[in-house]
Amino acid sequence: MAKGGATFKNCVVEFDRITSDIRASNYKPIYLLMGEEGYFIDAISDLIEESALDEVERSFCQTVVYGKDARAGDIVDLARQVPMMGSRSVVIVREAQQLAAFDELDSYAKTPNPSTILVLCYKKEKGMDKRSAVYKHLAAAGEVFESVRPRDYEMKDWLRGFVERKGMKMEQKGIEMIVDHTGTDIAKISNELDKLLVALPEGTRIITPDHIEEHIGISKDFNVYELNRAVMARDAARALTIADYMSRNPKSNPLVVIIMTMFGQFKQVFLYNYYKWLVARKGQIMPPDTEMCRILGVPAPFFVNEVRAAAALYPNKVTFKILGIIREYDARSKGIDTGGVTDGELLREMILKIVTAS
């Protein structure tokens, strides 16, 4: 069961532990997989489905049920059955949060069938009520995994680790390109990377931006990462060139994602300038770059240097104004006071206002 609270970091650690146990054939009688991030729930469930039984046994001893089509009592009956062949059976309940009379699982959880692996995929934002008797008995009898959706700043570290677990490395610009393109959609990133790894030449160990451009279709020169770099450098010509390219490909470059990442960048600039103000006005010592990485939510000191350079060009008086501009265009991107202007036009307007703000 997950320890230390429901955080994305804990979720990843627990996911690795549970999947390692499953690959080693160390199964629990019950798996309660709950939470808001479906990727981890599906990955654990699929791994059990593929590994607990061989192909012949699956035909006779594995049952997949959807919660909306069953009652908890039906699941109990399935779970208590003796395997028709082999030493175990598997019962997987998808969308278990829709299961009628869920509390009827309580009696089964008290004395689960040792020859059955029961998997409950409970996809609900707040998970199950941990104060309930059925939750406590399920947790005591088996494994509870709480799947947490990542925050924006957690994605790059996760992606780096995800690639390394596959025996590869990815250049930092490539990480930026993919995260800026997909946001916090872990399932989408996983699917894209699985396709990429199959397409890479044999023997490839480092994934480059060229690989990503060729096989995933994200331009290495015209993407959110490069747009932000141009804006942070107050390079209006390059920023508008990239914006023009992106406006011709709106499905691959949604305005809401661009605005979200740009807001995050300027929030980092604001924070860095605030610490500079503390040094100048309060006599405090500027945190070292390793500490600034934590404060700014960036993975390496290289990115602190980028924020430092941008902070020199955008003092906080200007940055505060820019954050207001970004909020305005966030509202307009969602249909408020657009006046019929396209997303591409809104993007160009916003960038021009930002780089000329004073």
N, C-alpha and C positions, 0 to 999 in steps of 0.2 A: 504494500500500500504506500502511496506517495507520502513522503515526510517533508516537514519544513514549510508547509503552506503551499497554496496553489499558485505557483509562479511558473512562467514558461521555462526558466532555467531548470527547475526541479522536474518539470514535465519531461524535458529532453533526457535528463539523467535517468529517470524512471523508465522511460521508453527504451533506452539502450539496455538497461538491466533486464527488463521483462523479455525483450526480444532475444537477448543472449540466452536467458533461461529456456525459452521455447526452442531455440535452435539446438540446445543441449538436451532436448526432450525432458526437461524438468517442468512438468505441467501442474497447474493447480486445478482443483475440481470446479472452481467458479472464477470467472473473470467478469468483473463489473467495470466496463470501459465507459466512462462518462465525461461530459464536458462540452465545450463549445467548439473546439477545433477537431473537425472530422477526420483530418488526415491521419493523425496518430491512432485514433480509434479503428479506422478502416485497415491501417497497416498491421496492427496487432491481430485483428480478427482474421484478415487474409492470411497472415503467416500461420495461425493455428489451423485454418481451413486447409492450407496446402501441405502442412508438415505433420499434423497429428496422426493422420491415417494414410496408408498407401492408396493408390488409385482404385484398386479392387475394393478395399474396405470402405472407401468413401461412398461407393454406390449403395452399400447396405447399412452403414453405421453412422452416416452423417446427415443431419437434417438442418435446413436453413428455413427459418420462419420470420415473417414480418409482424411486428407488434400490432399493427392495425387489423391484422387478420386473425388474432388469437387472444385467448385469455391466459392469465398466469397459470391457471389450473392445467391447461393443455400443455404448457411448457414443463410443468412438474411431472405430468404423466410421461412425456417423452424422455425426460432426464432420468426417470426411475427405471426405464426399460433396460434389460440385460442386452449387451451387444450381440448381434446375430452372428458375428464372426470376429476373431481377433480379441484383444484384451480391453478395448475401450470404444466408446461411442462419443460423438461430438454433436452438440446442439447449439446452433448459433441463432440468436434472436437479434435481427436488425431492427433499428428504430424501436428499441425496447421501451422508450418513454411513452409510446402509444399503446402499450400492452394493457388490456383491461384487467382490473382487479389485481394490480401489481403486487399488493401486499400478500397475496396468496403464495408468493414465493418464500415467505418467511419460514414456513414450516419445513420446506425443502432445504433452505440455507442452514437450518439447525442440524440436519443430518443428510448431507449431500451424498449422492451415489458415488463411491470412489472410482467406478469404472466409466463415469461420464465427465466430459469437459463441457461445462455450460458457459457460453459466452454471451453476455448481455451488452449490446451496443446502445448505450443510453445517451443519445445526442440532444442535449438540452443545455442552454447557456449556463444555468446555475447548477447543473448536475442534479443529484438526488439529495433530498433532505438528510443530512448526516445525523440528525437527532432521531430519525425513525428507527424502529426496531428492525425492519427488514434490511435497512442499510447496514446496521451494526452486525447483523447475523451474516450477511453476504461478505462483509469485510473480514469477519472472524474466520469464515470458512475458506476464503480464497484470496484473490488479488483484486484490489481496487486501483484503477488508473484514472487520474483526473487530467483530462486533456485541456491545455490552456492555449488560447490564441496568442501569438506573439505580438509585441509592440514593434513599431517601425524600427526603432534603434536596435532591436535584438536580432533582426533578420540577417545581417551581414555575418555576424559571428556564427549563427546557426548554419548558414549556407557554406561557410568555410569548413566547418566541422562535418557537414553532410558530405561534401566532396572528398574530404580526407578519409572518411570512413569507407569510401569506395576505392581507396588506394590512389587518389589523384590529388592534385593541387590546382588552384585557380588563381590567376593573376588578380590583383586587387581591383583593377579597372573592370575586369570581367564580372567580379562580384557586384560592383556598383551598377553595372549595366543591367544585370538580371534583376536585382532587388528594385531598382528604380522602375523597371519595366513591369514587374509583377506585383509589387507591393508586398503585402503579408500573406499572399495566397500560396501557402506551403504546397498544397496539392499540385498547383500549376507549375511551381518551380520543380518539384520532383518529376513530374511528367516530362517537362522540357529537358531536364538533365538526363533522364533515362534515354530519351531519343538521341541526345547529343553524344552520350557515351558509346552508344551503339554505332554512331556514324563516324567517330574519331578514327584516324589511322591507327593500326595496331602498334603498340609500343608507346603511344602518347601518354605522358605522365603529367603534363602541365596544360591546363585549358587556358587558352589565350582569348583576347577580344576578337581576333580574327576567326577563331573556331565558333565563337558565339554568333558573330555576324553571319557566317556561312550557313550554320546548321539550325540556328534558332530564329534568325532574321532580324536581330536587333542591330541597328547600325552602330559601329564603333565610333563614328564621328558625330552622328546626329542623334543624340539620345538625351535623357533627362540629366544624366551625370555631366555630360559635356555642356549642356545648357547652363546648369548651375555653376560650373566652373567659369564660363564666360561672363555670367552675370556677376559673380563674386569678384571677378577681375575688372569689372566695369567696362568690358569689351562689348560695346553696343553693337558694332557691326557683326561680330561673330555670333552674338546671342540672337540677333534678329535673323541671321542666315539659318541658324539651327531651328528657330521658331517657325520660319517659313517652311522648312522641310517637314517639321512635325505637324504643321497645320494641314499638310497635304496627306498625312497618314493618321487621321484622328483616332481610328480604332486601335492602332498600335501605341498611340500617345495620348491617352485621355487627359483632358485638361485638369480634371480633379486630382489626378495623381501628380501632375507637374506642380500644381499649386501646393499640394500637401508637402512635397519634398522641398520646395523652395521656402515655404514657411519654416520648415525644420532647420534649413541652412541659416536663415536669418535669426532664428531663435538662438542658435549657437553663437552667432556673431554678437548678439545682444548680451549673452551670458559672458562671453570673453571680455567685452568692453566693460561690463559691470565689475569684473575682477580687476581690470586695469584701474578703474575708478577707485576701488578699495585700496589699491596700492598707492595711488596718487593722493587720495584725500584722507585715508584712515591709517596710512602707514603699515598696512598689512603686506605680507610677503606673497608674491605671485606664486601660485601652486606650480610645482614641477609638471612637465608635460605628461608624465605618467598619471598624475592626479587629474590633470585637465582632460585626459582621455575619458576618465570616469565621469567628470562633471558634464562634459559635452556629449557623452554617449557615442564616442567614436572608437574604432578598434585599435588605432595605432597613432603614435606621435606625428607621423606624416600628415595626418588630417588636422592635427592641431596647428601645424604650420600653415595649412590652407586657410583655416579659420583666422589665424593671426594676421595673415596677409589681407584677408577681406576686412577684418576689423580696422585695419589702418586706412582703408578706403571708405568705410562706412561707420562714422562715429555714431554713438547711440542716439543722438538727436535725430539723425537721418534714419537709422535703423528702426526706431520707433515709428516714424512716419511710414516706412516701407512695410512694416507689419500691418499697419492699417490699410495700405494699398492692397496687400495680398488678401486680407479679410474681405475687402470690398469685392475683389474679383472672384473670390471663393463663392460669395453670395450670387454674383452674376452668373457664374458657371453653373449654378443650380437653378437658373431661370428667373432670378429676381432682378428686375429693371434691366433686362438685356437689350430691349429696343430692337430685337430682331438681328442683333450682331452675332456672327458665327463664333465658334470657339477659337478658331485660328485668329480672328481679328481681336478677340478679347486677350489672347495670349500676347500678341504683338503690342497691344496697348499697355498691358501690365508691365511687360519688360521695359518698354520705353520709359514709363513713369518711374520704374525702379532705378534704372541706371542713370537717370537724369535728376533723381531726387537730391535735394540739398537742404 
